[in-house]
Amino acid sequence: MIDPLCGFRRLSVACLLLVALGVGARALCDEPSPALEVRLIKPEQQLAEILKLFEGTKAASPAEALSLWKRADPTQTLGKPLEAVIALVNPKMIAEIRNLDDATLRLNLKAGKLDWWVAIPHDDGTLAAAGPALALTDGGPEPMLDGASVYRLGSAVGPLMAQKGSMVAVAMDRDLLARGLNARPRNHTPVESGWAIQINPSAIGPDVPANIKPWTEGLKAFNATSIEALMTLKGGGLELNVKTTLARPPIGPRPVIDPSWFILPNGQPMAEFELAIDSTPEGRDRVFEVIDRVERLRPDRANIAPARVRLTLLAAARGANLETDLWPGLRGISGTITADEGRTPNQGMILLHFKDKAAADRGEQLVNKLGKGLKVTVDRKATTVGIATSPQSLSVALAADFSRRGPVMKLGLDPIERYVAVWPGRWPGLEDEVLAHDGSPILWIGNSSATGLRDQIRFDGSQELIQRMLARSIGK
């Protein structure tokens, strides 16, 4: 049976996409950004995964959830543009958005000016038809470009759109439009579906927004030459895989987390971490270089002394020497903070893992000096020295059999150099109706390769989060 609304839905998708590109691009031009590429890979599969999150709820899709929410109180609104997009997220749209497979947005910052263009290589005519439709409302035709019809979408400063064969391009000017029309798909590692993101730190200028500048400066201090990421939703879990290429990748054997470092907390953990330490002089220099570069971004701290010098002086004031008694013999650090049922933090602990008994002896003496006069407990087991706010928790942690690897096994990246788990539902200020106290953690693990760094971040509680949000807003 032919769906009489199929053509209308397809044209609606095209118009909304092109309007969003035009409005979003003008907003981006107001603020400089780093060079960036975002590519959609089989978006219909990601839409199907989004719809699976709604299985077993009162609403079968975001569109239906929005309808029920507004029906309960017609005065409620999320804004017309957002509601229009949400209304299109329904099962019938899965087949319609296949046109966006391999759609690519590219941003490039040159001399403080942001250039951008979008290429959509597999249009079946739907998006091409949207250009004249939008031009009739608030735009108009432009001179042809390489035999392709060109339309201005929106006002005189709006973006341009052109079509050649199955390729549709949208850009801020004619030169960039030509580049979009002639774009060819880049060679990417085959993946099932998701959002592929690439950042080129060398193209990041000094005028980026203040809220992201610490991150960009940190990347430059680490000599990152490229960042490739893939974000995907699968099986109710949201996963981000990141590969960072370094101009000076770590040389030699890398430190790895020992399974015995994983803390068995005496309570409900809000967060926990394990970190393998590169104890070489080069590794320490790199870390402190990043800290100093980021810290000095603030005008009031531009001339502050190096962090390493300040730490050394603070320790020396208590008769401790970090350069001889801590850094050379330190293998790794573990830590945890726990909360009670009311989401109030009640215990904190840090474990220092040393290379051998002699290093642990020096470390224990150093920790005792630093902790003198503070309301903390210091204890030791073999080559691990612990400091905690609760003597009982520290005793339990040091006496436990650390044979487990915890939720880290779910991610499958091995060996592991860094591991962080955060339970959002156990932090104060977050509503119980949305984030469960015993909900899934956000997991982050990472290691090094011959060319740089690899990291994975995953949250398996997406479906649980959606269900609790819907139960609160529209009922079960």
C-alpha positions in Angstrom: 0.0 0.0 0.0 1.3 3.4 -1.0 1.8 5.8 1.9 0.2 9.2 0.7 2.2 11.1 3.3 5.6 9.6 2.2 6.5 12.4 -0.1 5.4 15.1 2.4 7.5 13.5 5.1 10.6 13.3 2.9 10.3 16.9 1.8 9.8 17.9 5.4 13.0 16.2 6.4 14.8 17.9 3.6 13.5 21.3 4.5 14.2 20.9 8.2 17.7 19.7 7.5 18.6 22.5 5.1 17.0 25.2 7.4 19.0 23.8 10.3 22.2 23.8 8.3 21.6 27.5 7.3 20.7 28.7 10.8 23.3 26.6 12.5 26.1 27.7 10.2 25.4 31.4 10.7 25.5 30.8 14.5 28.8 29.0 14.1 30.2 31.8 12.1 29.7 34.2 15.0 32.3 32.3 17.1 35.6 30.8 15.7 35.9 27.0 16.0 38.6 24.5 15.4 38.8 22.6 12.2 36.2 19.8 12.4 34.6 17.1 10.3 31.4 15.3 11.2 30.1 12.4 9.0 26.9 10.4 9.4 27.3 6.7 8.9 24.1 4.7 8.2 21.9 7.1 10.2 18.8 4.9 9.7 20.5 2.3 12.0 21.1 4.9 14.7 17.4 6.0 14.5 16.4 2.4 14.9 18.5 2.2 18.0 16.9 5.4 19.4 13.5 3.9 18.9 14.5 0.7 20.7 15.2 2.8 23.8 11.4 3.5 24.0 10.4 -0.2 23.9 8.2 -1.1 26.9 7.2 2.5 27.6 4.0 4.4 27.2 5.4 6.1 24.1 6.8 4.1 21.2 9.0 7.0 19.9 10.2 10.5 20.7 7.4 11.9 18.5 4.7 10.0 20.4 6.3 11.0 23.8 6.2 14.7 22.7 2.5 14.3 21.7 1.5 12.8 25.0 3.5 15.4 27.0 1.8 18.3 25.2 -1.6 16.7 25.5 -1.2 16.5 29.3 -0.5 20.3 29.3 -0.9 22.2 26.1 1.0 25.2 27.5 4.2 23.2 27.7 6.7 23.8 24.9 10.3 23.0 23.9 10.3 25.6 21.1 8.9 25.1 17.6 12.2 24.1 15.9 13.1 21.4 18.4 9.6 20.1 18.5 9.5 19.9 14.7 12.6 17.8 14.7 11.4 15.5 17.5 8.1 15.0 15.7 10.0 13.5 12.8 11.7 10.9 15.0 9.3 8.0 14.5 9.4 4.5 12.9 8.3 5.7 9.5 11.3 7.9 9.2 13.9 5.1 9.3 13.7 4.5 5.5 13.5 8.3 4.8 16.9 9.3 6.3 19.0 6.8 4.3 19.6 9.8 2.0 21.9 11.2 4.7 24.3 8.3 4.7 27.8 9.7 4.3 26.6 13.3 4.7 29.6 15.3 5.8 30.0 18.7 7.5 33.4 20.3 7.4 34.5 23.4 9.2 37.9 25.2 8.8 39.2 28.1 10.6 41.6 30.4 8.7 42.8 33.8 9.9 39.9 34.1 12.3 37.3 33.3 9.6 35.2 30.2 9.7 34.6 28.4 6.4 32.1 25.6 6.2 30.4 23.3 3.7 28.1 20.3 3.8 28.1 17.5 1.2 25.3 14.9 0.9 26.4 12.4 -1.7 23.5 10.0 -1.9 20.4 12.2 -2.5 17.6 10.6 -4.5 16.1 14.0 -5.4 14.4 14.8 -2.1 17.0 17.2 -0.9 17.5 18.7 -4.3 13.7 19.5 -4.4 13.9 21.2 -1.1 16.2 23.9 -2.4 13.7 25.6 -4.8 11.0 25.2 -2.1 13.0 27.1 0.5 14.2 29.6 -2.1 10.6 30.5 -2.8 9.9 31.4 0.8 12.9 33.5 1.8 15.7 33.2 -0.8 16.1 33.0 -4.5 18.0 31.5 -7.5 21.7 32.3 -8.0 23.9 32.0 -11.1 24.7 28.4 -12.1 27.9 26.8 -10.9 29.7 24.3 -13.1 26.3 23.4 -14.8 24.5 23.0 -11.4 21.5 25.1 -10.3 22.3 27.2 -7.3 19.8 28.5 -4.7 20.2 30.9 -1.8 18.4 29.5 1.3 17.1 32.3 3.4 18.2 36.0 3.4 21.0 37.6 1.5 23.5 36.2 4.0 22.0 32.8 4.0 23.8 29.7 2.7 23.9 28.5 -0.9 22.8 25.1 -2.1 23.6 23.2 -5.4 23.0 19.8 -6.8 25.0 17.7 -9.3 23.8 14.1 -9.9 23.2 12.5 -6.5 25.5 15.1 -4.7 23.9 18.0 -2.9 26.1 20.6 -1.3 25.3 23.5 1.0 28.0 26.1 1.8 28.5 29.7 3.0 29.9 30.9 -0.4 30.4 29.8 -4.0 34.0 28.7 -3.7 33.1 26.4 -0.8 30.0 25.3 -2.6 32.2 24.1 -5.5 34.4 22.2 -3.1 31.3 20.5 -1.6 30.0 19.5 -5.0 33.3 18.0 -6.0 33.9 16.3 -2.6 34.7 12.6 -2.6 34.2 10.3 0.4 37.4 9.8 2.4 38.7 6.4 3.2 37.3 5.5 6.7 37.5 2.4 8.8 34.3 0.4 8.1 31.9 0.7 11.0 28.3 -0.4 11.4 26.8 3.1 12.0 27.3 6.2 14.1 28.7 9.7 14.0 32.4 9.9 12.8 34.2 13.0 14.1 37.7 14.3 13.2 39.5 17.3 14.7 42.7 18.8 13.5 44.3 20.7 16.4 46.8 22.5 14.2 44.0 24.4 12.6 42.7 25.7 16.0 43.5 29.4 16.3 43.9 31.5 19.4 40.4 33.0 19.2 38.4 29.9 20.1 35.6 30.3 22.7 37.0 30.5 26.3 35.1 27.4 27.5 36.9 25.1 25.1 40.3 26.8 25.0 41.7 24.7 28.0 41.0 21.6 26.0 42.5 22.8 22.8 45.6 24.1 24.6 45.9 20.8 26.4 45.9 19.0 23.0 48.6 21.2 21.7 50.7 20.7 24.7 50.4 17.0 24.2 51.4 17.5 20.6 48.2 15.9 19.2 48.1 16.1 15.4 44.7 14.6 14.9 41.7 13.2 16.8 39.3 10.7 15.3 36.2 9.7 17.2 33.2 7.5 16.5 30.0 7.9 18.6 27.5 5.2 18.3 24.3 4.0 20.0 23.9 0.2 20.1 22.1 -2.2 22.4 20.9 0.6 24.7 24.5 1.8 25.3 26.1 5.0 24.1 29.8 4.5 23.2 32.5 7.0 22.1 35.7 5.6 20.7 38.6 8.1 20.4 42.0 7.8 18.7 44.5 10.6 19.3 47.6 10.7 17.1 50.6 12.4 18.7 53.6 14.0 17.0 55.7 12.5 19.8 54.1 9.2 20.9 55.3 7.6 24.1 58.5 5.5 23.5 59.1 2.1 25.2 56.9 -0.1 27.3 53.8 1.6 28.6 52.6 1.4 32.3 49.5 -0.7 32.7 46.9 -1.0 35.5 47.4 -4.1 37.7 44.1 -5.8 38.4 44.9 -5.8 42.1 44.6 -2.0 42.2 40.9 -2.0 41.8 39.3 -0.8 45.1 36.6 -2.8 46.8 34.8 0.2 48.4 33.1 -0.1 51.8 29.9 1.6 50.6 28.3 2.9 47.4 30.9 4.4 45.1 30.1 7.8 43.5 33.3 7.6 41.4 36.4 5.5 41.3 39.6 5.6 39.2 42.8 3.7 38.5 45.7 5.3 36.7 49.0 3.8 35.7 51.8 6.3 36.0 54.6 6.9 33.5 57.4 7.4 36.0 60.1 8.3 33.5 61.3 11.9 33.5 59.9 12.5 30.0 56.5 11.3 31.1 56.4 13.6 34.2 57.6 16.5 32.1 54.8 16.1 29.6 52.1 16.0 32.3 53.3 19.1 34.0 53.7 20.9 30.7 50.0 20.3 30.0 49.0 21.5 33.5 51.0 24.7 33.2 49.8 25.5 29.7 46.1 25.1 30.6 46.4 26.9 33.9 48.1 29.9 32.4 45.2 30.6 30.1 43.5 32.6 32.8 44.8 36.2 32.7 45.1 36.3 36.5 47.4 33.2 36.4 49.4 34.0 33.3 52.6 34.5 35.3 52.1 31.9 38.0 55.0 29.6 38.9 55.0 26.1 37.3 52.8 23.6 39.1 55.7 21.3 39.7 57.6 23.9 41.5 54.6 24.8 43.7 54.0 21.2 44.6 57.6 20.7 45.5 57.7 23.7 47.7 54.4 22.8 49.5 55.8 19.3 50.2 59.2 20.7 51.3 57.3 22.8 53.9 56.3 19.6 55.5 59.7 18.0 55.2 58.8 15.9 52.2 60.6 15.6 48.8 58.4 14.6 45.9 61.2 14.4 43.4 63.1 11.7 45.3 60.4 10.0 47.4 57.3 9.9 45.2 57.7 10.3 41.4 60.5 7.9 40.6 59.0 4.9 42.4 55.3 5.4 41.8 53.6 2.9 39.5 50.0 3.9 39.8 47.2 5.6 41.8 43.7 4.4 42.7 40.9 6.4 44.3 37.3 6.3 45.2 34.6 8.5 46.8 31.5 6.9 48.3 28.0 8.2 49.3 25.2 7.2 51.6 21.7 6.6 50.5 21.0 10.3 50.6 23.7 11.0 48.0 25.9 12.7 50.6 29.6 12.0 50.2 30.9 10.2 53.3 34.2 8.6 52.5 37.2 9.2 50.3 40.3 7.1 49.7 43.5 7.2 47.6 45.9 4.3 47.2 49.5 4.8 45.9 51.1 1.8 44.3 54.9 1.6 44.3 57.4 -0.4 42.3 59.1 -2.2 45.2 59.4 -2.3 49.0 62.1 0.4 49.1 59.9 2.8 47.0 56.9 2.0 49.2 59.0 2.7 52.4 59.9 6.1 51.1 56.3 6.7 49.9 54.8 5.8 53.3 57.1 8.2 55.1 56.2 10.9 52.6 52.5 10.4 53.0 52.8 10.4 56.8 54.6 13.8 56.6 52.0 15.2 54.2 49.0 13.9 56.2 50.3 15.1 59.6 47.6 17.2 61.4 44.9 16.2 58.9 41.9 14.1 59.8 43.0 11.1 57.7 44.3 7.6 58.2 47.4 6.2 56.6 48.0 2.5 56.3 50.0 0.1 54.1 49.9 -3.4 52.6 53.0 -4.6 50.8 53.9 -2.0 48.1 50.5 -0.1 48.4 50.2 2.9 50.7 46.7 4.2 51.4 45.3 7.4 52.8 41.6 7.7 53.6 39.0 9.6 55.7 37.7 6.4 57.2 40.1 3.9 59.0 37.5 1.1 58.5 37.2 1.7 54.8 41.0 1.8 54.3 41.4 -1.4 56.3 38.7 -3.2 54.2 40.3 -2.0 51.0 43.8 -3.1 51.8 42.7 -6.5 53.1 40.5 -7.3 50.1 41.3 -9.8 47.4 41.6 -7.6 44.4 41.0 -10.3 41.8 38.1 -8.6 40.0 38.4 -6.1 37.2 34.9 -4.6 37.7 32.8 -3.2 34.9 35.9 -2.4 32.9 35.7 -5.8 31.2 32.6 -4.6 29.4 34.6 -2.3 27.1 37.2 -4.8 25.9 40.2 -2.4 25.5 43.3 -4.1 26.8 45.8 -3.5 28.3 44.5 -0.6 30.3 46.4 2.5 31.5 43.5 4.6 32.8 40.1 3.8 34.1 37.3 6.0 35.5 33.8 5.0 36.6 31.2 7.6 37.6 27.7 6.8 38.9 25.6 9.8 38.0 22.7 8.7 40.1 24.7 8.9 43.3 25.7 12.5 43.1 23.9 15.2 45.0 21.6 17.5 43.1 20.4 14.9 40.6 16.8 13.9 40.8 15.9 10.3 41.9 13.1 10.1 39.4 15.6 10.3 36.5 18.9 8.8 37.7 18.6 5.7 39.8 20.9 5.4 42.8 21.9 1.9 41.6 22.0 2.9 37.9 24.7 2.2 35.4 28.0 4.1 35.6 29.7 6.1 32.9 32.9 4.2 32.1 36.1 5.6 30.6 39.2 3.4 29.8 42.2 4.2 27.8 45.7 3.0 26.7 48.5 3.9 24.3 49.4 2.7 20.9 52.5 3.1 18.6 51.0 6.3 17.2 49.3 7.9 20.2 46.3 7.3 22.6 43.1 5.2 22.4 40.1 5.9 24.7 36.6 4.5 25.1 33.7 6.0 27.0 30.5 4.1 27.5 27.2 4.5 29.2 24.9 1.4 29.3 22.0 3.1 31.1 20.5 5.0 28.1 17.2 2.9 28.0 16.8 3.1 31.8 17.3 6.8 31.7 14.7 7.3 28.9 12.2 5.1 30.8 12.6 7.0 34.0 12.3 10.4 32.2 9.1 9.2 30.5 7.6 7.9 33.7 8.1 11.2 35.3 6.8 13.3 32.4 3.9 11.3 30.9 3.4 8.5 33.4 4.0 4.7 33.1 
